[in-house]
């Protein structure tokens, strides 16, 4: 899927490292998460960046942007949500792109304006090494100040008239997805993903497995289930998600339909501090079996081993690809 074509730019031969999603849509994996760039089909030279990845990858975003659009900065940055792995490079990007606004849903604004913390991750759910590491993931807000703008209530996407905003809460209160009706292309964010984000192995190898939102960072499973069903009802032809590779055609249709029909059985954890006792009820309670209680020392030691393993494997694969 990754585009490794050689291109000539400013007299130099360079290797691109982004992947094609659909017409005028490209993506790039940055560590454990994806970012996307979308060019307008009606406004020449206009393009937007969807999400901003994790810290330390701003140069990769700048390089991708230059390869695709030359010296033109994006008309806007649109956030599907504000978790740390989707906003990590924003400071560096905005320092360079001095006039570029950032847009998010109104319910996500408190987490992007320094006012509210996200619910803390739950490392007891999901069963993977990344889930176990999640207790170290930051949940504190960032403050984008005057650069932050609220998305329109009418569902329009700034500078992309052919796209629409879909409200898909659950993973976060103000989570959104983007949809282009003409060819049924969906940028889902983390409403659902195409790998197992709790697993280091799946994250590194990018094995396909359509899943619900990351278990360790999803506090509202009732809304998450409804969001997946709403997206499945659209019958998208192509879906690009926050984690994993794009999926399309019959593979997407059958997998998303199955997820929507069996969400409570295959996506919702069997236990955890955000798991509702009754999925038909809006009241959620903590259900943490005593057998899952761990000492802080044990979690910390295991997390350090997991993190070291992940770093070594990622470095090895990166070196091999070069």
C-alpha positions as protocol buffer text, in pm:
chain_id: "A"
residue {
  index: 1
  type: UNK
  ca { x: 0 y: 0 z: 0 }
}
residue {
  index: 2
  type: UNK
  ca { x: 288 y: 236 z: 76 }
}
residue {
  index: 3
  type: UNK
  ca { x: 401 y: 449 z: -215 }
}
residue {
  index: 4
  type: UNK
  ca { x: 775 y: 400 z: -265 }
}
residue {
  index: 5
  type: UNK
  ca { x: 798 y: 560 z: -609 }
}
residue {
  index: 6
  type: UNK
  ca { x: 1096 y: 776 z: -692 }
}
residue {
  index: 7
  type: UNK
  ca { x: 1011 y: 1137 z: -773 }
}
residue {
  index: 8
  type: UNK
  ca { x: 1217 y: 1425 z: -898 }
}
residue {
  index: 9
  type: UNK
  ca { x: 1189 y: 1743 z: -696 }
}
residue {
  index: 10
  type: UNK
  ca { x: 1415 y: 2048 z: -723 }
}
residue {
  index: 11
  type: UNK
  ca { x: 1657 y: 1844 z: -927 }
}
residue {
  index: 12
  type: UNK
  ca { x: 1684 y: 1572 z: -663 }
}
residue {
  index: 13
  type: UNK
  ca { x: 1549 y: 1219 z: -678 }
}
residue {
  index: 14
  type: UNK
  ca { x: 1351 y: 1145 z: -362 }
}
residue {
  index: 15
  type: UNK
  ca { x: 1160 y: 845 z: -233 }
}
residue {
  index: 16
  type: UNK
  ca { x: 804 y: 906 z: -124 }
}
residue {
  index: 17
  type: UNK
  ca { x: 677 y: 724 z: 181 }
}
residue {
  index: 18
  type: UNK
  ca { x: 305 y: 793 z: 196 }
}
residue {
  index: 19
  type: UNK
  ca { x: 21 y: 570 z: 80 }
}
residue {
  index: 20
  type: UNK
  ca { x: -272 y: 638 z: -149 }
}
residue {
  index: 21
  type: UNK
  ca { x: -621 y: 608 z: -4 }
}
residue {
  index: 22
  type: UNK
  ca { x: -845 y: 737 z: -282 }
}
residue {
  index: 23
  type: UNK
  ca { x: -860 y: 1020 z: -534 }
}
residue {
  index: 24
  type: UNK
  ca { x: -700 y: 1327 z: -370 }
}
residue {
  index: 25
  type: UNK
  ca { x: -652 y: 1145 z: -39 }
}
residue {
  index: 26
  type: UNK
  ca { x: -317 y: 1026 z: 98 }
}
residue {
  index: 27
  type: UNK
  ca { x: -203 y: 889 z: 432 }
}
residue {
  index: 28
  type: UNK
  ca { x: 113 y: 825 z: 628 }
}
residue {
  index: 29
  type: UNK
  ca { x: 186 y: 604 z: 928 }
}
residue {
  index: 30
  type: UNK
  ca { x: 375 y: 786 z: 1201 }
}
residue {
  index: 31
  type: UNK
  ca { x: 475 y: 533 z: 1465 }
}
residue {
  index: 32
  type: UNK
  ca { x: 146 y: 392 z: 1595 }
}
residue {
  index: 33
  type: UNK
  ca { x: -95 y: 628 z: 1421 }
}
residue {
  index: 34
  type: UNK
  ca { x: -189 y: 767 z: 1079 }
}
residue {
  index: 35
  type: UNK
  ca { x: -231 y: 1118 z: 945 }
}
residue {
  index: 36
  type: UNK
  ca { x: -409 y: 1210 z: 621 }
}
residue {
  index: 37
  type: UNK
  ca { x: -387 y: 1483 z: 360 }
}
residue {
  index: 38
  type: UNK
  ca { x: -687 y: 1567 z: 144 }
}
residue {
  index: 39
  type: UNK
  ca { x: -678 y: 1792 z: -162 }
}
residue {
  index: 40
  type: UNK
  ca { x: -986 y: 1985 z: -262 }
}
residue {
  index: 41
  type: UNK
  ca { x: -1150 y: 1876 z: -587 }
}
residue {
  index: 42
  type: UNK
  ca { x: -1306 y: 2220 z: -638 }
}
residue {
  index: 43
  type: UNK
  ca { x: -1059 y: 2473 z: -496 }
}
residue {
  index: 44
  type: UNK
  ca { x: -723 y: 2448 z: -671 }
}
residue {
  index: 45
  type: UNK
  ca { x: -430 y: 2449 z: -430 }
}
residue {
  index: 46
  type: UNK
  ca { x: -643 y: 2394 z: -119 }
}
residue {
  index: 47
  type: UNK
  ca { x: -569 y: 2093 z: 98 }
}
residue {
  index: 48
  type: UNK
  ca { x: -617 y: 1999 z: 461 }
}
residue {
  index: 49
  type: UNK
  ca { x: -429 y: 1787 z: 712 }
}
residue {
  index: 50
  type: UNK
  ca { x: -638 y: 1543 z: 915 }
}
residue {
  index: 51
  type: UNK
  ca { x: -483 y: 1482 z: 1259 }
}
residue {
  index: 52
  type: UNK
  ca { x: -125 y: 1548 z: 1360 }
}
residue {
  index: 53
  type: UNK
  ca { x: 20 y: 1223 z: 1492 }
}
residue {
  index: 54
  type: UNK
  ca { x: 253 y: 1178 z: 1788 }
}
residue {
  index: 55
  type: UNK
  ca { x: 542 y: 1397 z: 1897 }
}
residue {
  index: 56
  type: UNK
  ca { x: 866 y: 1370 z: 1705 }
}
residue {
  index: 57
  type: UNK
  ca { x: 717 y: 1326 z: 1357 }
}
residue {
  index: 58
  type: UNK
  ca { x: 666 y: 1684 z: 1237 }
}
residue {
  index: 59
  type: UNK
  ca { x: 951 y: 1656 z: 985 }
}
residue {
  index: 60
  type: UNK
  ca { x: 781 y: 1356 z: 825 }
}
residue {
  index: 61
  type: UNK
  ca { x: 460 y: 1557 z: 789 }
}
residue {
  index: 62
  type: UNK
  ca { x: 644 y: 1852 z: 637 }
}
residue {
  index: 63
  type: UNK
  ca { x: 822 y: 1620 z: 392 }
}
residue {
  index: 64
  type: UNK
  ca { x: 499 y: 1452 z: 284 }
}
residue {
  index: 65
  type: UNK
  ca { x: 331 y: 1791 z: 241 }
}
residue {
  index: 66
  type: UNK
  ca { x: 619 y: 1918 z: 27 }
}
residue {
  index: 67
  type: UNK
  ca { x: 616 y: 1606 z: -188 }
}
residue {
  index: 68
  type: UNK
  ca { x: 244 y: 1640 z: -253 }
}
residue {
  index: 69
  type: UNK
  ca { x: 183 y: 2016 z: -252 }
}
residue {
  index: 70
  type: UNK
  ca { x: 517 y: 2189 z: -279 }
}
residue {
  index: 71
  type: UNK
  ca { x: 549 y: 2500 z: -65 }
}
residue {
  index: 72
  type: UNK
  ca { x: 174 y: 2540 z: -11 }
}
residue {
  index: 73
  type: UNK
  ca { x: 71 y: 2499 z: 354 }
}
residue {
  index: 74
  type: UNK
  ca { x: -266 y: 2341 z: 432 }
}
residue {
  index: 75
  type: UNK
  ca { x: -573 y: 2559 z: 434 }
}
residue {
  index: 76
  type: UNK
  ca { x: -661 y: 2400 z: 769 }
}
residue {
  index: 77
  type: UNK
  ca { x: -587 y: 2118 z: 1010 }
}
residue {
  index: 78
  type: UNK
  ca { x: -892 y: 1916 z: 1112 }
}
residue {
  index: 79
  type: UNK
  ca { x: -880 y: 1694 z: 1419 }
}
residue {
  index: 80
  type: UNK
  ca { x: -1090 y: 1382 z: 1448 }
}
residue {
  index: 81
  type: UNK
  ca { x: -1022 y: 1415 z: 1823 }
}
residue {
  index: 82
  type: UNK
  ca { x: -758 y: 1544 z: 2059 }
}
residue {
  index: 83
  type: UNK
  ca { x: -586 y: 1239 z: 2208 }
}
residue {
  index: 84
  type: UNK
  ca { x: -209 y: 1271 z: 2244 }
}
residue {
  index: 85
  type: UNK
  ca { x: -137 y: 1050 z: 1942 }
}
residue {
  index: 86
  type: UNK
  ca { x: -345 y: 1274 z: 1714 }
}
residue {
  index: 87
  type: UNK
  ca { x: -215 y: 1617 z: 1823 }
}
residue {
  index: 88
  type: UNK
  ca { x: 150 y: 1548 z: 1907 }
}
residue {
  index: 89
  type: UNK
  ca { x: 314 y: 1752 z: 1629 }
}
residue {
  index: 90
  type: UNK
  ca { x: 70 y: 2044 z: 1636 }
}
residue {
  index: 91
  type: UNK
  ca { x: 301 y: 2286 z: 1813 }
}
residue {
  index: 92
  type: UNK
  ca { x: 580 y: 2238 z: 1560 }
}
residue {
  index: 93
  type: UNK
  ca { x: 341 y: 2246 z: 1266 }
}
residue {
  index: 94
  type: UNK
  ca { x: 172 y: 2567 z: 1379 }
}
residue {
  index: 95
  type: UNK
  ca { x: 506 y: 2735 z: 1446 }
}
residue {
  index: 96
  type: UNK
  ca { x: 591 y: 2688 z: 1077 }
}
residue {
  index: 97
  type: UNK
  ca { x: 242 y: 2718 z: 930 }
}
residue {
  index: 98
  type: UNK
  ca { x: 174 y: 3047 z: 1105 }
}
residue {
  index: 99
  type: UNK
  ca { x: -168 y: 3127 z: 956 }
}
residue {
  index: 100
  type: UNK
  ca { x: -320 y: 2779 z: 951 }
}
residue {
  index: 101
  type: UNK
  ca { x: -633 y: 2732 z: 1167 }
}
residue {
  index: 102
  type: UNK
  ca { x: -720 y: 2413 z: 1355 }
}
residue {
  index: 103
  type: UNK
  ca { x: -1078 y: 2282 z: 1359 }
}
residue {
  index: 104
  type: UNK
  ca { x: -1251 y: 2039 z: 1595 }
}
residue {
  index: 105
  type: UNK
  ca { x: -1601 y: 1954 z: 1713 }
}
residue {
  index: 106
  type: UNK
  ca { x: -1739 y: 2180 z: 1986 }
}
residue {
  index: 107
  type: UNK
  ca { x: -1743 y: 1894 z: 2238 }
}
residue {
  index: 108
  type: UNK
  ca { x: -1371 y: 1840 z: 2180 }
}
residue {
  index: 109
  type: UNK
  ca { x: -1282 y: 2207 z: 2238 }
}
residue {
  index: 110
  type: UNK
  ca { x: -1232 y: 2175 z: 2618 }
}
residue {
  index: 111
  type: UNK
  ca { x: -952 y: 1921 z: 2563 }
}
residue {
  index: 112
  type: UNK
  ca { x: -781 y: 2142 z: 2306 }
}
residue {
  index: 113
  type: UNK
  ca { x: -809 y: 2469 z: 2497 }
}
residue {
  index: 114
  type: UNK
  ca { x: -651 y: 2363 z: 2825 }
}
residue {
  index: 115
  type: UNK
  ca { x: -975 y: 2330 z: 3019 }
}
residue {
  index: 116
  type: UNK
  ca { x: -1045 y: 1956 z: 3060 }
}
residue {
  index: 117
  type: UNK
  ca { x: -853 y: 1631 z: 3101 }
}
residue {
  index: 118
  type: UNK
  ca { x: -960 y: 1322 z: 2910 }
}
residue {
  index: 119
  type: UNK
  ca { x: -1066 y: 1022 z: 3119 }
}
residue {
  index: 120
  type: UNK
  ca { x: -752 y: 830 z: 3210 }
}
residue {
  index: 121
  type: UNK
  ca { x: -663 y: 519 z: 3006 }
}
residue {
  index: 122
  type: UNK
  ca { x: -756 y: 173 z: 3134 }
}
residue {
  index: 123
  type: UNK
  ca { x: -455 y: -60 z: 3104 }
}
residue {
  index: 124
  type: UNK
  ca { x: -659 y: -364 z: 3217 }
}
residue {
  index: 125
  type: UNK
  ca { x: -856 y: -395 z: 2892 }
}
residue {
  index: 126
  type: UNK
  ca { x: -756 y: -517 z: 2547 }
}
residue {
  index: 127
  type: UNK
  ca { x: -499 y: -775 z: 2651 }
}
residue {
  index: 128
  type: UNK
  ca { x: -208 y: -634 z: 2448 }
}
residue {
  index: 129
  type: UNK
  ca { x: 123 y: -475 z: 2540 }
}
residue {
  index: 130
  type: UNK
  ca { x: 12 y: -133 z: 2419 }
}
residue {
  index: 131
  type: UNK
  ca { x: -290 y: -158 z: 2647 }
}
residue {
  index: 132
  type: UNK
  ca { x: -58 y: -233 z: 2938 }
}
residue {
  index: 133
  type: UNK
  ca { x: 152 y: 68 z: 2846 }
}
residue {
  index: 134
  type: UNK
  ca { x: -148 y: 295 z: 2823 }
}
residue {
  index: 135
  type: UNK
  ca { x: -131 y: 400 z: 3187 }
}
residue {
  index: 136
  type: UNK
  ca { x: 169 y: 610 z: 3079 }
}
residue {
  index: 137
  type: UNK
  ca { x: -23 y: 782 z: 2797 }
}
residue {
  index: 138
  type: UNK
  ca { x: -98 y: 1150 z: 2867 }
}
residue {
  index: 139
  type: UNK
  ca { x: -459 y: 1254 z: 2911 }
}
residue {
  index: 140
  type: UNK
  ca { x: -394 y: 1619 z: 2990 }
}
residue {
  index: 141
  type: UNK
  ca { x: -527 y: 1885 z: 2752 }
}
residue {
  index: 142
  type: UNK
  ca { x: -332 y: 2103 z: 2514 }
}
residue {
  index: 143
  type: UNK
  ca { x: -407 y: 2470 z: 2457 }
}
residue {
  index: 144
  type: UNK
  ca { x: -423 y: 2584 z: 2096 }
}
residue {
  index: 145
  type: UNK
  ca { x: -538 y: 2933 z: 2189 }
}
residue {
  index: 146
  type: UNK
  ca { x: -666 y: 3151 z: 1907 }
}
residue {
  index: 147
  type: UNK
  ca { x: -566 y: 2894 z: 1644 }
}
residue {
  index: 148
  type: UNK
  ca { x: -853 y: 2668 z: 1753 }
}
residue {
  index: 149
  type: UNK
  ca { x: -1190 y: 2695 z: 1578 }
}
residue {
  index: 150
  type: UNK
  ca { x: -1518 y: 2509 z: 1615 }
}
residue {
  index: 151
  type: UNK
  ca { x: -1646 y: 2309 z: 1320 }
}
residue {
  index: 152
  type: UNK
  ca { x: -1971 y: 2432 z: 1172 }
}
residue {
  index: 153
  type: UNK
  ca { x: -2297 y: 2287 z: 1299 }
}
residue {
  index: 154
  type: UNK
  ca { x: -2409 y: 2218 z: 941 }
}
residue {
  index: 155
  type: UNK
  ca { x: -2158 y: 1938 z: 889 }
}
residue {
  index: 156
  type: UNK
  ca { x: -1953 y: 2119 z: 627 }
}
residue {
  index: 157
  type: UNK
  ca { x: -1577 y: 2071 z: 609 }
}
residue {
  index: 158
  type: UNK
  ca { x: -1371 y: 2390 z: 579 }
}
residue {
  index: 159
  type: UNK
  ca { x: -1223 y: 2428 z: 230 }
}
residue {
  index: 160
  type: UNK
  ca { x: -1355 y: 2087 z: 117 }
}
residue {
  index: 161
  type: UNK
  ca { x: -1706 y: 2134 z: -14 }
}
residue {
  index: 162
  type: UNK
  ca { x: -1735 y: 1774 z: -134 }
}
residue {
  index: 163
  type: UNK
  ca { x: -1678 y: 1636 z: 217 }
}
residue {
  index: 164
  type: UNK
  ca { x: -1898 y: 1631 z: 528 }
}
residue {
  index: 165
  type: UNK
  ca { x: -1835 y: 1603 z: 900 }
}
residue {
  index: 166
  type: UNK
  ca { x: -1996 y: 1308 z: 1080 }
}
residue {
  index: 167
  type: UNK
  ca { x: -2036 y: 1323 z: 1457 }
}
residue {
  index: 168
  type: UNK
  ca { x: -1905 y: 988 z: 1587 }
}
residue {
  index: 169
  type: UNK
  ca { x: -1869 y: 1013 z: 1967 }
}
residue {
  index: 170
  type: UNK
  ca { x: -1772 y: 736 z: 2203 }
}
residue {
  index: 171
  type: UNK
  ca { x: -1396 y: 718 z: 2177 }
}
residue {
  index: 172
  type: UNK
  ca { x: -1404 y: 1082 z: 2286 }
}
residue {
  index: 173
  type: UNK
  ca { x: -1701 y: 1316 z: 2346 }
}
residue {
  index: 174
  type: UNK
  ca { x: -1638 y: 1522 z: 2034 }
}
residue {
  index: 175
  type: UNK
  ca { x: -1495 y: 1260 z: 1798 }
}
residue {
  index: 176
  type: UNK
  ca { x: -1570 y: 1317 z: 1429 }
}
residue {
  index: 177
  type: UNK
  ca { x: -1520 y: 1134 z: 1102 }
}
residue {
  index: 178
  type: UNK
  ca { x: -1507 y: 1276 z: 747 }
}
residue {
  index: 179
  type: UNK
  ca { x: -1705 y: 1138 z: 454 }
}
residue {
  index: 180
  type: UNK
  ca { x: -1711 y: 1197 z: 79 }
}
residue {
  index: 181
  type: UNK
  ca { x: -2041 y: 1076 z: -59 }
}
residue {
  index: 182
  type: UNK
  ca { x: -1953 y: 1072 z: -430 }
}
residue {
  index: 183
  type: UNK
  ca { x: -1716 y: 776 z: -394 }
}
residue {
  index: 184
  type: UNK
  ca { x: -1804 y: 667 z: -40 }
}
residue {
  index: 185
  type: UNK
  ca { x: -1464 y: 744 z: 112 }
}
residue {
  index: 186
  type: UNK
  ca { x: -1454 y: 756 z: 491 }
}
residue {
  index: 187
  type: UNK
  ca { x: -1183 y: 897 z: 718 }
}
residue {
  index: 188
  type: UNK
  ca { x: -1302 y: 725 z: 1034 }
}
residue {
  index: 189
  type: UNK
  ca { x: -1048 y: 848 z: 1288 }
}
residue {
  index: 190
  type: UNK
  ca { x: -1065 y: 607 z: 1582 }
}
residue {
  index: 191
  type: UNK
  ca { x: -1440 y: 542 z: 1563 }
}
residue {
  index: 192
  type: UNK
  ca { x: -1324 y: 204 z: 1434 }
}
residue {
  index: 193
  type: UNK
  ca { x: -981 y: 91 z: 1319 }
}
residue {
  index: 194
  type: UNK
  ca { x: -840 y: -167 z: 1079 }
}
residue {
  index: 195
  type: UNK
  ca { x: -592 y: -336 z: 1311 }
}
residue {
  index: 196
  type: UNK
  ca { x: -574 y: -436 z: 1677 }
}
residue {
  index: 197
  type: UNK
  ca { x: -440 y: -116 z: 1836 }
}
residue {
  index: 198
  type: UNK
  ca { x: -390 y: -285 z: 2172 }
}
residue {
  index: 199
  type: UNK
  ca { x: -132 y: -522 z: 2020 }
}
residue {
  index: 200
  type: UNK
  ca { x: 232 y: -434 z: 1952 }
}
residue {
  index: 201
  type: UNK
  ca { x: 254 y: -714 z: 1695 }
}
residue {
  index: 202
  type: UNK
  ca { x: -48 y: -592 z: 1496 }
}
residue {
  index: 203
  type: UNK
  ca { x: 63 y: -231 z: 1524 }
}
residue {
  index: 204
  type: UNK
  ca { x: 410 y: -299 z: 1386 }
}
residue {
  index: 205
  type: UNK
  ca { x: 311 y: -547 z: 1115 }
}
residue {
  index: 206
  type: UNK
  ca { x: -8 y: -358 z: 1021 }
}
residue {
  index: 207
  type: UNK
  ca { x: -203 y: -682 z: 991 }
}
residue {
  index: 208
  type: UNK
  ca { x: -562 y: -613 z: 895 }
}
residue {
  index: 209
  type: UNK
  ca { x: -831 y: -672 z: 1154 }
}
residue {
  index: 210
  type: UNK
  ca { x: -1129 y: -441 z: 1165 }
}
residue {
  index: 211
  type: UNK
  ca { x: -1189 y: -351 z: 1530 }
}
residue {
  index: 212
  type: UNK
  ca { x: -1380 y: -107 z: 1743 }
}
residue {
  index: 213
  type: UNK
  ca { x: -1206 y: 198 z: 1890 }
}
residue {
  index: 214
  type: UNK
  ca { x: -892 y: 142 z: 2102 }
}
residue {
  index: 215
  type: UNK
  ca { x: -1021 y: -27 z: 2416 }
}
residue {
  index: 216
  type: UNK
  ca { x: -778 y: 136 z: 2658 }
}
residue {
  index: 217
  type: UNK
  ca { x: -884 y: 491 z: 2568 }
}
residue {
  index: 218
  type: UNK
  ca { x: -1260 y: 460 z: 2506 }
}
residue {
  index: 219
  type: UNK
  ca { x: -1484 y: 570 z: 2797 }
}
residue {
  index: 220
  type: UNK
  ca { x: -1831 y: 568 z: 2635 }
}
residue {
  index: 221
  type: UNK
  ca { x: -1910 y: 231 z: 2480 }
}
residue {
  index: 222
  type: UNK
  ca { x: -2278 y: 300 z: 2425 }
}
residue {
  index: 223
  type: UNK
  ca { x: -2204 y: 600 z: 2202 }
}
residue {
  index: 224
  type: UNK
  ca { x: -1915 y: 414 z: 2037 }
}
residue {
  index: 225
  type: UNK
  ca { x: -2149 y: 131 z: 1937 }
}
residue {
  index: 226
  type: UNK
  ca { x: -2402 y: 371 z: 1787 }
}
residue {
  index: 227
  type: UNK
  ca { x: -2129 y: 557 z: 1597 }
}
residue {
  index: 228
  type: UNK
  ca { x: -2006 y: 235 z: 1437 }
}
residue {
  index: 229
  type: UNK
  ca { x: -2359 y: 142 z: 1336 }
}
residue {
  index: 230
  type: UNK
  ca { x: -2418 y: 485 z: 1187 }
}
residue {
  index: 231
  type: UNK
  ca { x: -2099 y: 454 z: 982 }
}
residue {
  index: 232
  type: UNK
  ca { x: -2186 y: 100 z: 872 }
}
residue {
  index: 233
  type: UNK
  ca { x: -2523 y: 224 z: 749 }
}
residue {
  index: 234
  type: UNK
  ca { x: -2338 y: 450 z: 503 }
}
residue {
  index: 235
  type: UNK
  ca { x: -2183 y: 140 z: 342 }
}
residue {
  index: 236
  type: UNK
  ca { x: -1852 y: 316 z: 268 }
}
residue {
  index: 237
  type: UNK
  ca { x: -1645 y: 174 z: -13 }
}
residue {
  index: 238
  type: UNK
  ca { x: -1311 y: 283 z: 136 }
}
residue {
  index: 239
  type: UNK
  ca { x: -1222 y: 349 z: 499 }
}
residue {
  index: 240
  type: UNK
  ca { x: -899 y: 503 z: 628 }
}
residue {
  index: 241
  type: UNK
  ca { x: -862 y: 493 z: 1004 }
}
residue {
  index: 242
  type: UNK
  ca { x: -641 y: 632 z: 1278 }
}
residue {
  index: 243
  type: UNK
  ca { x: -466 y: 297 z: 1321 }
}
residue {
  index: 244
  type: UNK
  ca { x: -411 y: 37 z: 1050 }
}
residue {
  index: 245
  type: UNK
  ca { x: -410 y: 39 z: 671 }
}
residue {
  index: 246
  type: UNK
  ca { x: -703 y: 144 z: 446 }
}
residue {
  index: 247
  type: UNK
  ca { x: -969 y: -117 z: 378 }
}
residue {
  index: 248
  type: UNK
  ca { x: -1216 y: -120 z: 89 }
}
residue {
  index: 249
  type: UNK
  ca { x: -1466 y: -313 z: -116 }
}
residue {
  index: 250
  type: UNK
  ca { x: -1618 y: -640 z: 1 }
}
residue {
  index: 251
  type: UNK
  ca { x: -1355 y: -679 z: 272 }
}
residue {
  index: 252
  type: UNK
  ca { x: -1465 y: -354 z: 434 }
}
residue {
  index: 253
  type: UNK
  ca { x: -1834 y: -411 z: 377 }
}
residue {
  index: 254
  type: UNK
  ca { x: -1844 y: -754 z: 538 }
}
residue {
  index: 255
  type: UNK
  ca { x: -1607 y: -665 z: 822 }
}
residue {
  index: 256
  type: UNK
  ca { x: -1783 y: -341 z: 914 }
}
residue {
  index: 257
  type: UNK
  ca { x: -2125 y: -500 z: 891 }
}
residue {
  index: 258
  type: UNK
  ca { x: -2013 y: -779 z: 1124 }
}
residue {
  index: 259
  type: UNK
  ca { x: -1861 y: -533 z: 1370 }
}
residue {
  index: 260
  type: UNK
  ca { x: -2179 y: -325 z: 1376 }
}
residue {
  index: 261
  type: UNK
  ca { x: -2396 y: -634 z: 1432 }
}
residue {
  index: 262
  type: UNK
  ca { x: -2176 y: -786 z: 1703 }
}
residue {
  index: 263
  type: UNK
  ca { x: -2022 y: -475 z: 1859 }
}
residue {
  index: 264
  type: UNK
  ca { x: -2112 y: -559 z: 2220 }
}
residue {
  index: 265
  type: UNK
  ca { x: -1962 y: -906 z: 2185 }
}
residue {
  index: 266
  type: UNK
  ca { x: -1638 y: -834 z: 1999 }
}
residue {
  index: 267
  type: UNK
  ca { x: -1554 y: -468 z: 2060 }
}
residue {
  index: 268
  type: UNK
  ca { x: -1661 y: -391 z: 2416 }
}
residue {
  index: 269
  type: UNK
  ca { x: -1424 y: -526 z: 2685 }
}
residue {
  index: 270
  type: UNK
  ca { x: -1566 y: -785 z: 2922 }
}
residue {
  index: 271
  type: UNK
  ca { x: -1448 y: -580 z: 3218 }
}
residue {
  index: 272
  type: UNK
  ca { x: -1293 y: -243 z: 3291 }
}
residue {
  index: 273
  type: UNK
  ca { x: -1361 y: 86 z: 3458 }
}
residue {
  index: 274
  type: UNK
  ca { x: -1564 y: 225 z: 3166 }
}
residue {
  index: 275
  type: UNK
  ca { x: -1761 y: -87 z: 3075 }
}
residue {
  index: 276
  type: UNK
  ca { x: -2135 y: -51 z: 3139 }
}
residue {
  index: 277
  type: UNK
  ca { x: -2314 y: -326 z: 3326 }
}
residue {
  index: 278
  type: UNK
  ca { x: -2605 y: -293 z: 3086 }
}
residue {
  index: 279
  type: UNK
  ca { x: -2520 y: -171 z: 2736 }
}
residue {
  index: 280
  type: UNK
  ca { x: -2880 y: -63 z: 2694 }
}
residue {
  index: 281
  type: UNK
  ca { x: -2840 y: 172 z: 2990 }
}
residue {
  index: 282
  type: UNK
  ca { x: -2666 y: 508 z: 2992 }
}
residue {
  index: 283
  type: UNK
  ca { x: -2524 y: 443 z: 3340 }
}
residue {
  index: 284
  type: UNK
  ca { x: -2170 y: 308 z: 3348 }
}
residue {
  index: 285
  type: UNK
  ca { x: -1996 y: 144 z: 3641 }
}
residue {
  index: 286
  type: UNK
  ca { x: -1655 y: 6 z: 3704 }
}
residue {
  index: 287
  type: UNK
  ca { x: -1626 y: -371 z: 3669 }
}
residue {
  index: 288
  type: UNK
  ca { x: -1272 y: -471 z: 3759 }
}
residue {
  index: 289
  type: UNK
  ca { x: -1234 y: -833 z: 3871 }
}
residue {
  index: 290
  type: UNK
  ca { x: -1001 y: -882 z: 4168 }
}
residue {
  index: 291
  type: UNK
  ca { x: -794 y: -1123 z: 3957 }
}
residue {
  index: 292
  type: UNK
  ca { x: -686 y: -830 z: 3740 }
}
residue {
  index: 293
  type: UNK
  ca { x: -556 y: -621 z: 4029 }
}
residue {
  index: 294
  type: UNK
  ca { x: -182 y: -572 z: 3982 }
}
residue {
  index: 295
  type: UNK
  ca { x: 85 y: -411 z: 4188 }
}
residue {
  index: 296
  type: UNK
  ca { x: 231 y: -86 z: 4058 }
}
residue {
  index: 297
  type: UNK
  ca { x: 574 y: -244 z: 4051 }
}
residue {
  index: 298
  type: UNK
  ca { x: 456 y: -530 z: 3834 }
}
residue {
  index: 299
  type: UNK
  ca { x: 282 y: -303 z: 3583 }
}
residue {
  index: 300
  type: UNK
  ca { x: 577 y: -68 z: 3563 }
}
residue {
  index: 301
  type: UNK
  ca { x: 829 y: -348 z: 3509 }
}
residue {
  index: 302
  type: UNK
  ca { x: 618 y: -518 z: 3243 }
}
residue {
  index: 303
  type: UNK
  ca { x: 551 y: -186 z: 3069 }
}
residue {
  index: 304
  type: UNK
  ca { x: 921 y: -106 z: 3054 }
}
residue {
  index: 305
  type: UNK
  ca { x: 993 y: -446 z: 2897 }
}
residue {
  index: 306
  type: UNK
  ca { x: 708 y: -396 z: 2650 }
}
residue {
  index: 307
  type: UNK
  ca { x: 821 y: -49 z: 2555 }
}
residue {
  index: 308
  type: UNK
  ca { x: 1178 y: -169 z: 2497 }
}
residue {
  index: 309
  type: UNK
  ca { x: 1053 y: -456 z: 2282 }
}
residue {
  index: 310
  type: UNK
  ca { x: 832 y: -225 z: 2078 }
}
residue {
  index: 311
  type: UNK
  ca { x: 1116 y: 25 z: 2023 }
}
residue {
  index: 312
  type: UNK
  ca { x: 1362 y: -243 z: 1911 }
}
residue {
  index: 313
  type: UNK
  ca { x: 1113 y: -405 z: 1670 }
}
residue {
  index: 314
  type: UNK
  ca { x: 1010 y: -70 z: 1524 }
}
residue {
  index: 315
  type: UNK
  ca { x: 1373 y: 34 z: 1477 }
}
residue {
  index: 316
  type: UNK
  ca { x: 1457 y: -298 z: 1312 }
}
residue {
  index: 317
  type: UNK
  ca { x: 1169 y: -272 z: 1068 }
}
residue {
  index: 318
  type: UNK
  ca { x: 1253 y: 90 z: 989 }
}
residue {
  index: 319
  type: UNK
  ca { x: 1614 y: 0 z: 915 }
}
residue {
  index: 320
  type: UNK
  ca { x: 1503 y: -287 z: 695 }
}
residue {
  index: 321
  type: UNK
  ca { x: 1272 y: -63 z: 493 }
}
residue {
  index: 322
  type: UNK
  ca { x: 1555 y: 182 z: 432 }
}
